[in-house]
Amino acid sequence: MPYIIKDKRERLNGIIDNLAAELNILGITGNLNYVLFRLAKKVCHNYATYSGFVADLECSKLEIYRRLTAPYEDKGIIKNGDVE
């Protein structure tokens, strides 16, 4: 996961917090897809930037699974037992 410098992080955090608040009201499913697609249309201007955008999405997906989703799975294994 890219840990960007503090100044950039602070600048983006307010925007992210506002977007998260809206998505908590509207729901994530479909709406997040719309946000990401529209963001790609706004910031990508050639194959290289589209490719980088998709790569960042993939890396974010993997990091979300590794750090946020996998712990729930581990708790489920402890609670219910592993698949035999």
C-alpha positions, 0 to 999 in steps of 0.5 A, a space after each residue: 500500500 502506498 503510504 504517501 507523505 503526510 502533507 498529501 495524506 492530510 489534503 486528501 483525508 478531508 475529501 475522503 471523509 466527506 465522500 465516505 459520509 455520503 456513501 454511508 448515507 447513500 450506500 456503497 453498492 453501485 455508488 462506489 462503482 459510479 464514483 470510481 468510474 467517474 474519477 477515472 474519466 476525470 483523471 485518466 487521459 491515455 492508456 498509461 494513466 488508465 493502466 495505472 488507475 486499474 493497477 491502483 484499484 487492484 492493489 487497493 483491492 488486495 490490501 483491503 482483503 489482506 488487512 480488513 477482510 481476512 481478519 473476519 475470515 480468521 474469526 469465522 474459522 476460530 468460531 465455526 472451524 475450518 473447512 475439512 
